[in-house]
């Protein structure tokens, strides 16, 4: 597989490590009465690039190689995340990443011969649903506080009540608003990343399909 496969692994590790770090920082901005810090983190803008890396690897090398990139990228990212973030974040990220990316690999491969946009869009959106639920649930829900306290860390759960999305009267844990905001950005990024995918797919042959 050579140099291209190596760079695919590096790209995946960089994207996931950066996202694990940036997810700790809410976006400090306001749109009208909507406080984006209550629903959005910077990690939402970088993580969708993992789906792009996965899909392009899948296209060029096939699903078996894409899974290798997922596993190698996962291992590197978890180790670096433990250094950059808390063990709980690393565990949450690792679990969400593996399930979402492996699902993305399978869906993309099944839609390989469909219209060019169906594979990356469908796999990215489906993977984003799974990733968001698993990551925010494990990383910030009170039910998983033992992942902090059991390792001697302060409980980082975001379980206190806030108005949902800062707009609606009913209250939810802060992590729920963060998860919803994160997911909406992931959907937006999945649409935006169709443009670079279309450009790059013309440069990266689908060797697996032609084999």
TADAKA-V813789 format. One record per helix or strand. SS is the DSSP state (hx for helix, st for strand). FROM is the first residue (numbers start at 1). LEN is the number of residues. Records with the same first field share a line. If there is no record, write none. Layout:
BEGIN
SS: FROM-LEN  FROM-LEN
END
This chain:
BEGIN
hx: 2-21  36-3  43-5  49-13  63-22  87-24  116-25  142-3  146-4  164-3  174-30  207-4
st: 26-1  30-2  34-2  41-1  161-3  171-3
END
